[in-house]
Amino acid sequence: MMRFLLLFSRQGKLRLQKWFTPITEREKKKIIRDMTTLVLARQPRSCNFLQWKDLKIIYKRYASLYFCLAVENQENELLALEVIHRYVELLDKYFGNVCELDIIFNFEKAYFILDEFLMGGEIQETSKQMVNRSIEASDMLQEVRCTGTNAHPDLNHTRSIVISHVVFICLFAGVGILKRLGFWCFTKQ
Amino acid sequence: MPAPIRLRELIRTIRTARTQAEEREMIQKECAAIRSSFREEDNTYRCRNVAKLLYMHMLGYPAHFGQLECLKLIASQKFTDKRIGYLGAMLLLDERQDVHLLMTNCIKNDLNHSTQYVQGLALCTLGCMGSSEMCRDLAGEVEKLLKTSNSYLRKKAALCAVHVIRKVPELMEMFLPATKNLLSEKNHGVLHTSVVLLTEMCERSPDMLAHFRKLVPQLVRILKNLIMSGYSPEHDVSGISDPFLQVRILRLLRILGKGDDDSSEAMNDILAQVATNTETSKNVGNAILYETVLTIMDIKSESGLRVLAINILGRFLLNNDKNIRYVALTSLLKTVQTDHNAVQRHRSTIVDCLKDLDVSIKRRAMELSFALVNGNNIRGMMKELLYFLDSCDPEFKADCASGVFLAAEKYAPSKRWHIDTIMRVLTTAGSYVRDDSVPNLIQLITNSVEMHAYTVQRLYKALLDDISQQPLVQVASWCIGEYGDLLISGQCEEEEPIQVTEDEVLDVLEGLLVSNLSSPVTRGYSLTAIMKLSTRFSSVNRIKKVVSIYGSSIDVELQQRAVEYNALFKKYDHMRPALLERMPIMEKTASNGPTEIVQTNGEAEPSVVEPKHPPPVGQPASQGNDLLDLLGGNDVPVIPTTMPTKPASAGGELLDLLGDLSLGGPAPAPPAPASQPPFLLDGLSSQPLFNDIAAAGIPPMTAYNKNGLKIDFTFERANPNPNVAVITIHASNSTEADMTDFVFQAAVPKTFQLQLLSPSSNVVPALNQGTVTQVIRVLNQQKQQLRMRIKLTYIHKGSAVQDLAEVNNFPPQSWQ
């Protein structure tokens, strides 16, 4: 079982925190402090695992963000690395070339994606496409259910997806029509 | 009231803050606005406000006033509100706040919502932070959803069930029927979460484990399909199909196959297949191999498979990737107990890992190296480990030093090697060794008698080099104090003897006393050492001067010692030689290992057997009474060879005691001075273990009962020498008058050897108010029947009484 997942920058600023067990606020703060100090102190080319109290810590750096995952002792560390990588891929697919700013300004989205991938400290869905589809569908639901007048800040993103889909469909349809026309022209000759 | 600013705006603004104070100010302002907005019960902007609050919470600011608002959002009909509401609940609420119970009803409603994404949100929240009460209330709903055909919901329900079981294990039974056809799903998400659910159930209940064993063939089939199936774009990771599911299945197989022959048999093939067919070029493949190896080692696999597993680990060790090397070292550490020989084959690679730059790898390699040390490879391994100790980071030094000591104790090929190793550790990592290593080392040194000269010489040389490492200095000063005469005499067989004068030695010890580097404990050691040298060196005046100077030292401990030593010089000079004589061999205390350690370190023969002295660290007993208590209280065997020194002790009471002791055993032949009989040494070495000796059920007996004086014998077997019987006599007096000057003597036939220790007192109180006890040790090497003649003398009602008796009714167990 995974115990917690933390994302923090090179300066130690927290960007995301997901806890899978109930912990007091004070303890959370202490753990965050400990993790940031431990991980940021590591040499660049060292191995990605360390032992902390009775947990295994797996961390990986992606650009300016550190992803830090704590698992119980019987878990497979190499697979945990894959879990982190899978999450990054999901973020990347959703935001398109994700960077730290995306996660800062859209932290709630990052949480939503995480909640479709992991739950209760275990992996929920092993297929990237399924996770993406669920997120997109939920986003659409937000759009549809939303009562028009409030310009919801994150609507823009979903709007752009919808618009791009519509345009794509039109294009496709257009091409199809053109093709058929062309065919007729061709055969006519 | 203007609309509250948007989340993105807030984030942008806060990020422009240049100082912590500026940021705090912005946040406080915004919090105030949010609070007033909450008070106004504004439904339209609640979602936005809570989102902003969550951002501020992530920055570390308090956000508890938003908890109720999250609940209101969850209860709203809008999907956006619900999404943020549930997120807020997961971030701000947990089972410690009573507020969270209010969520239960909302979640219940949402679990039955028409939209699957709403149901999904509810399941997710329940599965992440549901408390035991919530789980109890909602378990039924979760179970219902576990049986639905909607795979999106089914997988979430399965993980929610896992959480429920973790919180409320009694509810596990409830989910059992729903698990019936979980594994026949095609959807990988459901399959994965089902395997997690099954694993959780099997781990928690042996009954469930037995029940689910029948699923092994099905699991094997699923795994096989995964491996054999072609490329599947949905689940592919670097050419491997759904590695997450593969690993999870392997883990479940591990649990099911553990300790069960049939299941293990059923999995052998698939495990071999996975182990040989998996691509190892990427991390994913290695993750699967790692899990496979763990499974093979845990179940009852056939030996070929185990060898395969260890070889995979061996290959991992040679991999360039640090993570893989780390993982290999960790797994080898787990298997080294069971497959020791197989792991030994990779010893050289493991030892190479000690030189790796990575801290995690070094630590694992160190632990594994210590586990691999045995009698055959001790010399080579120790060389590597000592080299490691020299160059490693301080965080490792303490553990490494303890490990070296332990390994050296267990497998030392020779005493000189052992002492050399310990010296090396002390000189390189001296400040990191544990506190108990100093007494252990001293004990070791006293045991290796023929190495005394060599040891003290080496320690002296080490002291000349460096006096900053306290444990080294303490041991060295103790040794110089004890064996200073050997140092001066310049006899050393093991290496070139050095020429040292008394003054030089005293210079060094005095240097320790004044040096700033010495701790108070070290100073105590060196003062005692100087004092001890007064009986071994001839320059007593210099020592007297040093001791008297420290009589006014600020350090209370030093002052006390100096004053006592001064008193020893002035008033009790006659006792000084006896008091400061050579220490006898100290036995190993029980906590540090069995007595066999004493044996591996060589013969327990001391060159001289002395009355017991107080340990160096303790207070030297210089007051007359303390001295008597020590000699009287200890069960000191006084061998007739040291009797000539008795006249030197002029203290009245002292003579009496020795007189008592010498009377004990007129007939038994005192051991010939030339050859010390072994059992006396046993007596020395196992005295404090008197109480530990198993009585072995030998029944007590009455040896004498006449004229109101009754003497009972109780028996024990001496440890470690079973030929020695330890008899404790209990003399009791049933008459109305005390028996004073009570002396008990015993004689045994020539084939036995007897040792009589000092009695508890020489007055047997009247009317059975107390007993006099005395310990007799009898060596019965030829296992003949024990017979004893006893002589009793005492004064009763003013007249002296003497009586002789023979004791023949010893129980057979006492001499067999």
Interface residues (C-beta under 8 A of the other chain):
Chain A: L14 R15 L16 Q17 F20 P22 I23 T24 K29 Q43 R45 S46 C47 N48 F49 L50 Q51 N76 E77 L78 L79 L81 E82 V83 R86 I104 F105 F107 E108 Y111 F112 D115 M119 G120 E122 I123 Q124 E125 T126 S127 K128 Q129 M130 S134 A137 S138 L141 Q142 R145 C146 T147 N150 H152 P153
Chain B: R6 L7 R8 I11 R12 R15 T44 R48 A51 L54 Y55 M58 L59 G60 K78 F79 T80 R83 I84 L87 M90 L91 D94 E95 R96 T115 Y117 G120 L123 C124 G127 C128 M129 S131 Y152 K155 K156 L159 C160 V162 H163 R166 H188 G189 H192 T193 V196 P233 E234 H235 V237 D242 P243 F244 L245 V247 R248 R251 N283 V284 N286 A287 Y290 E291 L294 K322 N323 I324 R325 Y326 V327 L357 D358 V359 S360 I361 R363
